[in-house]
Amino acid sequence: MTNDFFQSVAEDFGNVDQLISQSFTSDIPLVEQVARYLITAGGKRLRPLLVLLCAKACGYKGEDHIKLAVIIEFLHTAMLLHDDVVDASDLRRGRKTVNAQWGNPASVLVGDFLHSRAFEMMVDIGDLNIMEILSHATNTIAEGEVQQLANLRNLGLTEQTYLEVIWRKTAMLFQAASHTAAVLAGANKATETAMKNYGLHLGLAFQLIDDLLDYEGNSENLGKNIGDDLAEGKVTLPLIIAMKNGNKNQTSVIREAIKSGGIENLSAILGIVNDSGGITYTYGKAASEKDKTLASIKDLPSSVYKTSMENLVDFVIQRPA
């Protein structure tokens, strides 16, 4: 699938990239060095894209949506820098993580820099409603990360708790991106709610597919190692379903792998997750979130931006393994 959902805001997206480079400037050489590394790492930048598409779909005519998109990207990148330290990750987007390249202290501190720079830019926009949404979102995301940490290697993790975690740690920023875009555009309450729900359900679908790909993707496309979630002790939905539906021996294999963090039996576990319906069930949940995402904007006036938002949903669901 071509990423044609970028085309309707291609000029704005170029302006976002330019502002990202400008806003990364610092008198501290290490900050600049890490910043250049992060910029050239690329990435899909779906969250800032959400800001651009949703603002335009709501009829926004100003320029602050560029700044808001950069704010969202900086918040996301700051969280990734901290996550990679917590998870001891060494690969992201197909190359070394910042913590693998420069060490944990640099990764944490540059993450702090990006987080504070994002809030400086929020002040520049000067909308208290936007600041309220984003400050609440960052707090909720932090709670989600702590909740996930507390549930590492939790063999009794339920589907409900899993969904709460991914709502907090992933879907919340998608929701904040689309919600703040609507607020910036001065949308009415019905449209504001529609945009908020669009981001929420898109974010849930995104994380469900992301967790699924850890058990049926490949490292080259994912930009990370297959089995990373298992090695880190993260109990995601494919594993929850596999332990629920698998026979005694299959469940035992998965439980031992979760407890030890070992991936020696990864190929066997991938087979169990598939045979037990873990892949099919997780994909079904993601498809349900897709339907909710599209339903949330069904009453939005037709435009190239709405079409791009619909195409973006398909991309999230059909990301290649």
Secondary structure, DSSP 8 states (H G I E B T S, - for coil): ---GGGGGGHHHHHHHHHHHHHHT--SSHHHHHHHHHHHHT----HHHHHHHHHHHHTT--SSHHHHHHHHHHHHHHHHHHHHHHHHT--EETTEE-HHHHH-HHHHHHHHHHHHHHHHHHHHHHT-HHHHHHHHHHHHHHHHHHHHHHHTTT-TT--HHHHHHHHIIIIIHHHHHHHHHHHHHTT--HHHHHHHHHHHHHHHHHHHHHHHHHHHH--HHHHSS-TTHHHHTT---HHHHHHHHHS-HHHHHHHHHHHHH---TTHHHHHHHHHHTTHHHHHHHHHHHHHHHHHHHTTTS---HHHHHHHHHHHHHHT---
